[in-house]
Amino acid sequence: MLFPYGLQKSDFKRVAFSFFIFSPFYTNVKYYLQRAGIKTHARIDMSIIRHERKIKLSFEHHKYLDVRRWNIAHTLFNNTPIHAHHPLPIWEKGEPTSKMSYIFKIDQTANRPTRTFLNTTYYFRIDNSGANSYLIQNPGY
């Protein structure tokens, strides 16, 4: 499994902030921000950490898992329209198909319901049969 360096630093910052380890956390953050030439913040809160993680990992498919972990998915994904990429082929007459190219158009899908993210989607159902009978069921099930 591959863990990018930016992901490791982002996880370190999030955990340090969550457990109130401010001095090494802020020193580490401040050092890397100054080294990169980025303006440092006078105060650090979870929204700044979330924004930085969103920027750093924008093309690494971590957004869905992050918003589930932060319990904000029901505010971002609830009642939002579904969009799709529609490929439009560009093919000149007489040219071979190997020279065909595509333009992708992003459209809202017609006649589709909006996305719904319920609070129960954060958790999985626990099988309460057999050896798991002592476990308490997750909320919403």
Phi and psi in radians as a Rosetta constraint file:
Dihedral C 1 N 2 CA 2 C 2 CIRCULARHARMONIC -1.819 0.35
Dihedral N 2 CA 2 C 2 N 3 CIRCULARHARMONIC 2.223 0.35
Dihedral C 2 N 3 CA 3 C 3 CIRCULARHARMONIC -2.068 0.35
Dihedral N 3 CA 3 C 3 N 4 CIRCULARHARMONIC 1.919 0.35
Dihedral C 3 N 4 CA 4 C 4 CIRCULARHARMONIC -1.109 0.35
Dihedral N 4 CA 4 C 4 N 5 CIRCULARHARMONIC 2.671 0.35
Dihedral C 4 N 5 CA 5 C 5 CIRCULARHARMONIC -1.067 0.35
Dihedral N 5 CA 5 C 5 N 6 CIRCULARHARMONIC -0.674 0.35
Dihedral C 5 N 6 CA 6 C 6 CIRCULARHARMONIC -1.090 0.35
Dihedral N 6 CA 6 C 6 N 7 CIRCULARHARMONIC -0.624 0.35
Dihedral C 6 N 7 CA 7 C 7 CIRCULARHARMONIC -1.165 0.35
Dihedral N 7 CA 7 C 7 N 8 CIRCULARHARMONIC -0.724 0.35
Dihedral C 7 N 8 CA 8 C 8 CIRCULARHARMONIC -1.107 0.35
Dihedral N 8 CA 8 C 8 N 9 CIRCULARHARMONIC -0.782 0.35
Dihedral C 8 N 9 CA 9 C 9 CIRCULARHARMONIC -1.126 0.35
Dihedral N 9 CA 9 C 9 N 10 CIRCULARHARMONIC -0.718 0.35
Dihedral C 9 N 10 CA 10 C 10 CIRCULARHARMONIC -1.121 0.35
Dihedral N 10 CA 10 C 10 N 11 CIRCULARHARMONIC -0.732 0.35
Dihedral C 10 N 11 CA 11 C 11 CIRCULARHARMONIC -1.137 0.35
Dihedral N 11 CA 11 C 11 N 12 CIRCULARHARMONIC -0.694 0.35
Dihedral C 11 N 12 CA 12 C 12 CIRCULARHARMONIC -1.042 0.35
Dihedral N 12 CA 12 C 12 N 13 CIRCULARHARMONIC -0.794 0.35
Dihedral C 12 N 13 CA 13 C 13 CIRCULARHARMONIC -1.109 0.35
Dihedral N 13 CA 13 C 13 N 14 CIRCULARHARMONIC -0.764 0.35
Dihedral C 13 N 14 CA 14 C 14 CIRCULARHARMONIC -1.112 0.35
Dihedral N 14 CA 14 C 14 N 15 CIRCULARHARMONIC -0.777 0.35
Dihedral C 14 N 15 CA 15 C 15 CIRCULARHARMONIC -1.183 0.35
Dihedral N 15 CA 15 C 15 N 16 CIRCULARHARMONIC -0.753 0.35
Dihedral C 15 N 16 CA 16 C 16 CIRCULARHARMONIC -1.078 0.35
Dihedral N 16 CA 16 C 16 N 17 CIRCULARHARMONIC -0.714 0.35
Dihedral C 16 N 17 CA 17 C 17 CIRCULARHARMONIC -1.176 0.35
Dihedral N 17 CA 17 C 17 N 18 CIRCULARHARMONIC -0.696 0.35
Dihedral C 17 N 18 CA 18 C 18 CIRCULARHARMONIC -1.148 0.35
Dihedral N 18 CA 18 C 18 N 19 CIRCULARHARMONIC -0.559 0.35
Dihedral C 18 N 19 CA 19 C 19 CIRCULARHARMONIC -1.754 0.35
Dihedral N 19 CA 19 C 19 N 20 CIRCULARHARMONIC 0.293 0.35
Dihedral C 19 N 20 CA 20 C 20 CIRCULARHARMONIC 1.022 0.35
Dihedral N 20 CA 20 C 20 N 21 CIRCULARHARMONIC 0.643 0.35
Dihedral C 20 N 21 CA 21 C 21 CIRCULARHARMONIC -1.690 0.35
Dihedral N 21 CA 21 C 21 N 22 CIRCULARHARMONIC 1.422 0.35
Dihedral C 21 N 22 CA 22 C 22 CIRCULARHARMONIC -1.426 0.35
Dihedral N 22 CA 22 C 22 N 23 CIRCULARHARMONIC -0.735 0.35
Dihedral C 22 N 23 CA 23 C 23 CIRCULARHARMONIC -1.131 0.35
Dihedral N 23 CA 23 C 23 N 24 CIRCULARHARMONIC -0.923 0.35
Dihedral C 23 N 24 CA 24 C 24 CIRCULARHARMONIC -1.200 0.35
Dihedral N 24 CA 24 C 24 N 25 CIRCULARHARMONIC -0.524 0.35
Dihedral C 24 N 25 CA 25 C 25 CIRCULARHARMONIC -1.084 0.35
Dihedral N 25 CA 25 C 25 N 26 CIRCULARHARMONIC -0.922 0.35
Dihedral C 25 N 26 CA 26 C 26 CIRCULARHARMONIC -1.216 0.35
Dihedral N 26 CA 26 C 26 N 27 CIRCULARHARMONIC -0.639 0.35
Dihedral C 26 N 27 CA 27 C 27 CIRCULARHARMONIC -1.086 0.35
Dihedral N 27 CA 27 C 27 N 28 CIRCULARHARMONIC -0.756 0.35
Dihedral C 27 N 28 CA 28 C 28 CIRCULARHARMONIC -1.131 0.35
Dihedral N 28 CA 28 C 28 N 29 CIRCULARHARMONIC -0.798 0.35
Dihedral C 28 N 29 CA 29 C 29 CIRCULARHARMONIC -1.113 0.35
Dihedral N 29 CA 29 C 29 N 30 CIRCULARHARMONIC -0.818 0.35
Dihedral C 29 N 30 CA 30 C 30 CIRCULARHARMONIC -1.079 0.35
Dihedral N 30 CA 30 C 30 N 31 CIRCULARHARMONIC -0.712 0.35
Dihedral C 30 N 31 CA 31 C 31 CIRCULARHARMONIC -1.058 0.35
Dihedral N 31 CA 31 C 31 N 32 CIRCULARHARMONIC -0.839 0.35
Dihedral C 31 N 32 CA 32 C 32 CIRCULARHARMONIC -1.247 0.35
Dihedral N 32 CA 32 C 32 N 33 CIRCULARHARMONIC -0.590 0.35
Dihedral C 32 N 33 CA 33 C 33 CIRCULARHARMONIC -1.187 0.35
Dihedral N 33 CA 33 C 33 N 34 CIRCULARHARMONIC -0.757 0.35
Dihedral C 33 N 34 CA 34 C 34 CIRCULARHARMONIC -1.173 0.35
Dihedral N 34 CA 34 C 34 N 35 CIRCULARHARMONIC -0.660 0.35
Dihedral C 34 N 35 CA 35 C 35 CIRCULARHARMONIC -1.109 0.35
Dihedral N 35 CA 35 C 35 N 36 CIRCULARHARMONIC -0.606 0.35
Dihedral C 35 N 36 CA 36 C 36 CIRCULARHARMONIC -1.483 0.35
Dihedral N 36 CA 36 C 36 N 37 CIRCULARHARMONIC -0.098 0.35
Dihedral C 36 N 37 CA 37 C 37 CIRCULARHARMONIC 1.394 0.35
Dihedral N 37 CA 37 C 37 N 38 CIRCULARHARMONIC 0.391 0.35
Dihedral C 37 N 38 CA 38 C 38 CIRCULARHARMONIC -1.729 0.35
Dihedral N 38 CA 38 C 38 N 39 CIRCULARHARMONIC 2.478 0.35
Dihedral C 38 N 39 CA 39 C 39 CIRCULARHARMONIC -1.079 0.35
Dihedral N 39 CA 39 C 39 N 40 CIRCULARHARMONIC 2.327 0.35
Dihedral C 39 N 40 CA 40 C 40 CIRCULARHARMONIC -1.511 0.35
Dihedral N 40 CA 40 C 40 N 41 CIRCULARHARMONIC 2.690 0.35
Dihedral C 40 N 41 CA 41 C 41 CIRCULARHARMONIC -1.628 0.35
Dihedral N 41 CA 41 C 41 N 42 CIRCULARHARMONIC 2.533 0.35
Dihedral C 41 N 42 CA 42 C 42 CIRCULARHARMONIC -1.227 0.35
Dihedral N 42 CA 42 C 42 N 43 CIRCULARHARMONIC -0.594 0.35
Dihedral C 42 N 43 CA 43 C 43 CIRCULARHARMONIC -2.356 0.35
Dihedral N 43 CA 43 C 43 N 44 CIRCULARHARMONIC 2.701 0.35
Dihedral C 43 N 44 CA 44 C 44 CIRCULARHARMONIC -2.142 0.35
Dihedral N 44 CA 44 C 44 N 45 CIRCULARHARMONIC 2.257 0.35
Dihedral C 44 N 45 CA 45 C 45 CIRCULARHARMONIC -2.321 0.35
Dihedral N 45 CA 45 C 45 N 46 CIRCULARHARMONIC 3.101 0.35
Dihedral C 45 N 46 CA 46 C 46 CIRCULARHARMONIC -1.117 0.35
Dihedral N 46 CA 46 C 46 N 47 CIRCULARHARMONIC -0.542 0.35
Dihedral C 46 N 47 CA 47 C 47 CIRCULARHARMONIC -1.148 0.35
Dihedral N 47 CA 47 C 47 N 48 CIRCULARHARMONIC -0.610 0.35
Dihedral C 47 N 48 CA 48 C 48 CIRCULARHARMONIC -1.200 0.35
Dihedral N 48 CA 48 C 48 N 49 CIRCULARHARMONIC -0.721 0.35
Dihedral C 48 N 49 CA 49 C 49 CIRCULARHARMONIC -1.131 0.35
Dihedral N 49 CA 49 C 49 N 50 CIRCULARHARMONIC -0.739 0.35
Dihedral C 49 N 50 CA 50 C 50 CIRCULARHARMONIC -1.106 0.35
Dihedral N 50 CA 50 C 50 N 51 CIRCULARHARMONIC -0.736 0.35
Dihedral C 50 N 51 CA 51 C 51 CIRCULARHARMONIC -1.131 0.35
Dihedral N 51 CA 51 C 51 N 52 CIRCULARHARMONIC -0.750 0.35
Dihedral C 51 N 52 CA 52 C 52 CIRCULARHARMONIC -1.108 0.35
Dihedral N 52 CA 52 C 52 N 53 CIRCULARHARMONIC -0.726 0.35
Dihedral C 52 N 53 CA 53 C 53 CIRCULARHARMONIC -1.148 0.35
Dihedral N 53 CA 53 C 53 N 54 CIRCULARHARMONIC -0.668 0.35
Dihedral C 53 N 54 CA 54 C 54 CIRCULARHARMONIC -1.089 0.35
Dihedral N 54 CA 54 C 54 N 55 CIRCULARHARMONIC -0.696 0.35
Dihedral C 54 N 55 CA 55 C 55 CIRCULARHARMONIC -1.246 0.35
Dihedral N 55 CA 55 C 55 N 56 CIRCULARHARMONIC -0.842 0.35
Dihedral C 55 N 56 CA 56 C 56 CIRCULARHARMONIC -1.116 0.35
Dihedral N 56 CA 56 C 56 N 57 CIRCULARHARMONIC -0.680 0.35
Dihedral C 56 N 57 CA 57 C 57 CIRCULARHARMONIC -1.885 0.35
Dihedral N 57 CA 57 C 57 N 58 CIRCULARHARMONIC 0.512 0.35
Dihedral C 57 N 58 CA 58 C 58 CIRCULARHARMONIC -1.105 0.35
Dihedral N 58 CA 58 C 58 N 59 CIRCULARHARMONIC -0.533 0.35
Dihedral C 58 N 59 CA 59 C 59 CIRCULARHARMONIC -1.911 0.35
Dihedral N 59 CA 59 C 59 N 60 CIRCULARHARMONIC 0.351 0.35
Dihedral C 59 N 60 CA 60 C 60 CIRCULARHARMONIC -2.022 0.35
Dihedral N 60 CA 60 C 60 N 61 CIRCULARHARMONIC 0.285 0.35
Dihedral C 60 N 61 CA 61 C 61 CIRCULARHARMONIC 1.012 0.35
Dihedral N 61 CA 61 C 61 N 62 CIRCULARHARMONIC 0.774 0.35
Dihedral C 61 N 62 CA 62 C 62 CIRCULARHARMONIC -1.891 0.35
Dihedral N 62 CA 62 C 62 N 63 CIRCULARHARMONIC -0.098 0.35
Dihedral C 62 N 63 CA 63 C 63 CIRCULARHARMONIC -1.069 0.35
Dihedral N 63 CA 63 C 63 N 64 CIRCULARHARMONIC -0.828 0.35
Dihedral C 63 N 64 CA 64 C 64 CIRCULARHARMONIC -1.084 0.35
Dihedral N 64 CA 64 C 64 N 65 CIRCULARHARMONIC -0.772 0.35
Dihedral C 64 N 65 CA 65 C 65 CIRCULARHARMONIC -1.173 0.35
Dihedral N 65 CA 65 C 65 N 66 CIRCULARHARMONIC -0.629 0.35
Dihedral C 65 N 66 CA 66 C 66 CIRCULARHARMONIC -1.149 0.35
Dihedral N 66 CA 66 C 66 N 67 CIRCULARHARMONIC -0.813 0.35
Dihedral C 66 N 67 CA 67 C 67 CIRCULARHARMONIC -1.192 0.35
Dihedral N 67 CA 67 C 67 N 68 CIRCULARHARMONIC -0.504 0.35
Dihedral C 67 N 68 CA 68 C 68 CIRCULARHARMONIC -1.202 0.35
Dihedral N 68 CA 68 C 68 N 69 CIRCULARHARMONIC -0.739 0.35
Dihedral C 68 N 69 CA 69 C 69 CIRCULARHARMONIC -1.125 0.35
Dihedral N 69 CA 69 C 69 N 70 CIRCULARHARMONIC -0.642 0.35
Dihedral C 69 N 70 CA 70 C 70 CIRCULARHARMONIC -1.483 0.35
Dihedral N 70 CA 70 C 70 N 71 CIRCULARHARMONIC -0.012 0.35
Dihedral C 70 N 71 CA 71 C 71 CIRCULARHARMONIC 1.000 0.35
Dihedral N 71 CA 71 C 71 N 72 CIRCULARHARMONIC 0.728 0.35
Dihedral C 71 N 72 CA 72 C 72 CIRCULARHARMONIC -2.120 0.35
Dihedral N 72 CA 72 C 72 N 73 CIRCULARHARMONIC 0.130 0.35
Dihedral C 72 N 73 CA 73 C 73 CIRCULARHARMONIC -1.140 0.35
Dihedral N 73 CA 73 C 73 N 74 CIRCULARHARMONIC -0.595 0.35
Dihedral C 73 N 74 CA 74 C 74 CIRCULARHARMONIC -1.184 0.35
Dihedral N 74 CA 74 C 74 N 75 CIRCULARHARMONIC -0.396 0.35
Dihedral C 74 N 75 CA 75 C 75 CIRCULARHARMONIC -1.509 0.35
Dihedral N 75 CA 75 C 75 N 76 CIRCULARHARMONIC -0.522 0.35
Dihedral C 75 N 76 CA 76 C 76 CIRCULARHARMONIC -1.502 0.35
Dihedral N 76 CA 76 C 76 N 77 CIRCULARHARMONIC -0.653 0.35
Dihedral C 76 N 77 CA 77 C 77 CIRCULARHARMONIC -1.837 0.35
Dihedral N 77 CA 77 C 77 N 78 CIRCULARHARMONIC -0.037 0.35
Dihedral C 77 N 78 CA 78 C 78 CIRCULARHARMONIC -1.472 0.35
Dihedral N 78 CA 78 C 78 N 79 CIRCULARHARMONIC 2.295 0.35
Dihedral C 78 N 79 CA 79 C 79 CIRCULARHARMONIC 0.996 0.35
Dihedral N 79 CA 79 C 79 N 80 CIRCULARHARMONIC 0.705 0.35
Dihedral C 79 N 80 CA 80 C 80 CIRCULARHARMONIC -1.866 0.35
Dihedral N 80 CA 80 C 80 N 81 CIRCULARHARMONIC 2.532 0.35
Dihedral C 80 N 81 CA 81 C 81 CIRCULARHARMONIC -1.241 0.35
Dihedral N 81 CA 81 C 81 N 82 CIRCULARHARMONIC 2.702 0.35
Dihedral C 81 N 82 CA 82 C 82 CIRCULARHARMONIC -1.630 0.35
Dihedral N 82 CA 82 C 82 N 83 CIRCULARHARMONIC 2.280 0.35
Dihedral C 82 N 83 CA 83 C 83 CIRCULARHARMONIC -1.950 0.35
Dihedral N 83 CA 83 C 83 N 84 CIRCULARHARMONIC 2.721 0.35
Dihedral C 83 N 84 CA 84 C 84 CIRCULARHARMONIC -2.428 0.35
Dihedral N 84 CA 84 C 84 N 85 CIRCULARHARMONIC 2.668 0.35
Dihedral C 84 N 85 CA 85 C 85 CIRCULARHARMONIC -1.644 0.35
Dihedral N 85 CA 85 C 85 N 86 CIRCULARHARMONIC 2.103 0.35
Dihedral C 85 N 86 CA 86 C 86 CIRCULARHARMONIC -1.851 0.35
Dihedral N 86 CA 86 C 86 N 87 CIRCULARHARMONIC 2.017 0.35
Dihedral C 86 N 87 CA 87 C 87 CIRCULARHARMONIC -1.355 0.35
Dihedral N 87 CA 87 C 87 N 88 CIRCULARHARMONIC 2.302 0.35
Dihedral C 87 N 88 CA 88 C 88 CIRCULARHARMONIC -1.997 0.35
Dihedral N 88 CA 88 C 88 N 89 CIRCULARHARMONIC 1.967 0.35
Dihedral C 88 N 89 CA 89 C 89 CIRCULARHARMONIC -1.291 0.35
Dihedral N 89 CA 89 C 89 N 90 CIRCULARHARMONIC 2.481 0.35
Dihedral C 89 N 90 CA 90 C 90 CIRCULARHARMONIC -1.991 0.35
Dihedral N 90 CA 90 C 90 N 91 CIRCULARHARMONIC 1.951 0.35
Dihedral C 90 N 91 CA 91 C 91 CIRCULARHARMONIC -2.442 0.35
Dihedral N 91 CA 91 C 91 N 92 CIRCULARHARMONIC 1.995 0.35
Dihedral C 91 N 92 CA 92 C 92 CIRCULARHARMONIC -1.417 0.35
Dihedral N 92 CA 92 C 92 N 93 CIRCULARHARMONIC 2.500 0.35
Dihedral C 92 N 93 CA 93 C 93 CIRCULARHARMONIC -1.131 0.35
Dihedral N 93 CA 93 C 93 N 94 CIRCULARHARMONIC 2.313 0.35
Dihedral C 93 N 94 CA 94 C 94 CIRCULARHARMONIC 1.585 0.35
Dihedral N 94 CA 94 C 94 N 95 CIRCULARHARMONIC -0.205 0.35
Dihedral C 94 N 95 CA 95 C 95 CIRCULARHARMONIC -1.513 0.35
Dihedral N 95 CA 95 C 95 N 96 CIRCULARHARMONIC 2.604 0.35
Dihedral C 95 N 96 CA 96 C 96 CIRCULARHARMONIC -1.205 0.35
Dihedral N 96 CA 96 C 96 N 97 CIRCULARHARMONIC 2.751 0.35
Dihedral C 96 N 97 CA 97 C 97 CIRCULARHARMONIC -1.149 0.35
Dihedral N 97 CA 97 C 97 N 98 CIRCULARHARMONIC -0.335 0.35
Dihedral C 97 N 98 CA 98 C 98 CIRCULARHARMONIC -1.184 0.35
Dihedral N 98 CA 98 C 98 N 99 CIRCULARHARMONIC -0.328 0.35
Dihedral C 98 N 99 CA 99 C 99 CIRCULARHARMONIC -1.664 0.35
Dihedral N 99 CA 99 C 99 N 100 CIRCULARHARMONIC 0.129 0.35
Dihedral C 99 N 100 CA 100 C 100 CIRCULARHARMONIC -1.271 0.35
Dihedral N 100 CA 100 C 100 N 101 CIRCULARHARMONIC 2.449 0.35
Dihedral C 100 N 101 CA 101 C 101 CIRCULARHARMONIC -2.227 0.35
Dihedral N 101 CA 101 C 101 N 102 CIRCULARHARMONIC 2.950 0.35
Dihedral C 101 N 102 CA 102 C 102 CIRCULARHARMONIC -2.265 0.35
Dihedral N 102 CA 102 C 102 N 103 CIRCULARHARMONIC 2.596 0.35
Dihedral C 102 N 103 CA 103 C 103 CIRCULARHARMONIC -2.031 0.35
Dihedral N 103 CA 103 C 103 N 104 CIRCULARHARMONIC 2.316 0.35
Dihedral C 103 N 104 CA 104 C 104 CIRCULARHARMONIC -1.798 0.35
Dihedral N 104 CA 104 C 104 N 105 CIRCULARHARMONIC 2.159 0.35
Dihedral C 104 N 105 CA 105 C 105 CIRCULARHARMONIC -1.860 0.35
Dihedral N 105 CA 105 C 105 N 106 CIRCULARHARMONIC 2.283 0.35
Dihedral C 105 N 106 CA 106 C 106 CIRCULARHARMONIC -1.704 0.35
Dihedral N 106 CA 106 C 106 N 107 CIRCULARHARMONIC 2.091 0.35
Dihedral C 106 N 107 CA 107 C 107 CIRCULARHARMONIC -2.269 0.35
Dihedral N 107 CA 107 C 107 N 108 CIRCULARHARMONIC 2.693 0.35
Dihedral C 107 N 108 CA 108 C 108 CIRCULARHARMONIC -1.354 0.35
Dihedral N 108 CA 108 C 108 N 109 CIRCULARHARMONIC 2.290 0.35
Dihedral C 108 N 109 CA 109 C 109 CIRCULARHARMONIC -1.205 0.35
Dihedral N 109 CA 109 C 109 N 110 CIRCULARHARMONIC 2.321 0.35
Dihedral C 109 N 110 CA 110 C 110 CIRCULARHARMONIC -1.375 0.35
Dihedral N 110 CA 110 C 110 N 111 CIRCULARHARMONIC 2.593 0.35
Dihedral C 110 N 111 CA 111 C 111 CIRCULARHARMONIC 0.968 0.35
Dihedral N 111 CA 111 C 111 N 112 CIRCULARHARMONIC 0.643 0.35
Dihedral C 111 N 112 CA 112 C 112 CIRCULARHARMONIC -2.098 0.35
Dihedral N 112 CA 112 C 112 N 113 CIRCULARHARMONIC 2.522 0.35
Dihedral C 112 N 113 CA 113 C 113 CIRCULARHARMONIC -1.256 0.35
Dihedral N 113 CA 113 C 113 N 114 CIRCULARHARMONIC 2.832 0.35
Dihedral C 113 N 114 CA 114 C 114 CIRCULARHARMONIC -1.325 0.35
Dihedral N 114 CA 114 C 114 N 115 CIRCULARHARMONIC 2.821 0.35
Dihedral C 114 N 115 CA 115 C 115 CIRCULARHARMONIC -1.237 0.35
Dihedral N 115 CA 115 C 115 N 116 CIRCULARHARMONIC 2.535 0.35
Dihedral C 115 N 116 CA 116 C 116 CIRCULARHARMONIC -2.273 0.35
Dihedral N 116 CA 116 C 116 N 117 CIRCULARHARMONIC 2.180 0.35
Dihedral C 116 N 117 CA 117 C 117 CIRCULARHARMONIC -2.059 0.35
Dihedral N 117 CA 117 C 117 N 118 CIRCULARHARMONIC 1.848 0.35
Dihedral C 117 N 118 CA 118 C 118 CIRCULARHARMONIC -1.485 0.35
Dihedral N 118 CA 118 C 118 N 119 CIRCULARHARMONIC 2.749 0.35
Dihedral C 118 N 119 CA 119 C 119 CIRCULARHARMONIC -1.097 0.35
Dihedral N 119 CA 119 C 119 N 120 CIRCULARHARMONIC -0.458 0.35
Dihedral C 119 N 120 CA 120 C 120 CIRCULARHARMONIC -1.257 0.35
Dihedral N 120 CA 120 C 120 N 121 CIRCULARHARMONIC -0.259 0.35
Dihedral C 120 N 121 CA 121 C 121 CIRCULARHARMONIC -1.217 0.35
Dihedral N 121 CA 121 C 121 N 122 CIRCULARHARMONIC -0.333 0.35
Dihedral C 121 N 122 CA 122 C 122 CIRCULARHARMONIC -1.148 0.35
Dihedral N 122 CA 122 C 122 N 123 CIRCULARHARMONIC -0.498 0.35
Dihedral C 122 N 123 CA 123 C 123 CIRCULARHARMONIC -2.094 0.35
Dihedral N 123 CA 123 C 123 N 124 CIRCULARHARMONIC 2.758 0.35
Dihedral C 123 N 124 CA 124 C 124 CIRCULARHARMONIC -1.757 0.35
Dihedral N 124 CA 124 C 124 N 125 CIRCULARHARMONIC 2.722 0.35
Dihedral C 124 N 125 CA 125 C 125 CIRCULARHARMONIC -1.281 0.35
Dihedral N 125 CA 125 C 125 N 126 CIRCULARHARMONIC 2.393 0.35
Dihedral C 125 N 126 CA 126 C 126 CIRCULARHARMONIC -1.715 0.35
Dihedral N 126 CA 126 C 126 N 127 CIRCULARHARMONIC 2.269 0.35
Dihedral C 126 N 127 CA 127 C 127 CIRCULARHARMONIC -1.305 0.35
Dihedral N 127 CA 127 C 127 N 128 CIRCULARHARMONIC 1.995 0.35
Dihedral C 127 N 128 CA 128 C 128 CIRCULARHARMONIC -1.603 0.35
Dihedral N 128 CA 128 C 128 N 129 CIRCULARHARMONIC 0.255 0.35
Dihedral C 128 N 129 CA 129 C 129 CIRCULARHARMONIC -1.647 0.35
Dihedral N 129 CA 129 C 129 N 130 CIRCULARHARMONIC 2.676 0.35
Dihedral C 129 N 130 CA 130 C 130 CIRCULARHARMONIC 1.181 0.35
Dihedral N 130 CA 130 C 130 N 131 CIRCULARHARMONIC -2.209 0.35
Dihedral C 130 N 131 CA 131 C 131 CIRCULARHARMONIC -1.208 0.35
Dihedral N 131 CA 131 C 131 N 132 CIRCULARHARMONIC -0.313 0.35
Dihedral C 131 N 132 CA 132 C 132 CIRCULARHARMONIC -1.616 0.35
Dihedral N 132 CA 132 C 132 N 133 CIRCULARHARMONIC 0.227 0.35
Dihedral C 132 N 133 CA 133 C 133 CIRCULARHARMONIC -1.161 0.35
Dihedral N 133 CA 133 C 133 N 134 CIRCULARHARMONIC -0.326 0.35
Dihedral C 133 N 134 CA 134 C 134 CIRCULARHARMONIC -1.498 0.35
Dihedral N 134 CA 134 C 134 N 135 CIRCULARHARMONIC -0.172 0.35
Dihedral C 134 N 135 CA 135 C 135 CIRCULARHARMONIC -1.360 0.35
Dihedral N 135 CA 135 C 135 N 136 CIRCULARHARMONIC 2.556 0.35
Dihedral C 135 N 136 CA 136 C 136 CIRCULARHARMONIC -1.550 0.35
Dihedral N 136 CA 136 C 136 N 137 CIRCULARHARMONIC 2.320 0.35
Dihedral C 136 N 137 CA 137 C 137 CIRCULARHARMONIC -1.159 0.35
Dihedral N 137 CA 137 C 137 N 138 CIRCULARHARMONIC 2.525 0.35
Dihedral C 137 N 138 CA 138 C 138 CIRCULARHARMONIC -1.110 0.35
Dihedral N 138 CA 138 C 138 N 139 CIRCULARHARMONIC 2.641 0.35
Dihedral C 138 N 139 CA 139 C 139 CIRCULARHARMONIC -1.082 0.35
Dihedral N 139 CA 139 C 139 N 140 CIRCULARHARMONIC 2.458 0.35
Dihedral C 139 N 140 CA 140 C 140 CIRCULARHARMONIC 1.655 0.35
Dihedral N 140 CA 140 C 140 N 141 CIRCULARHARMONIC -0.065 0.35
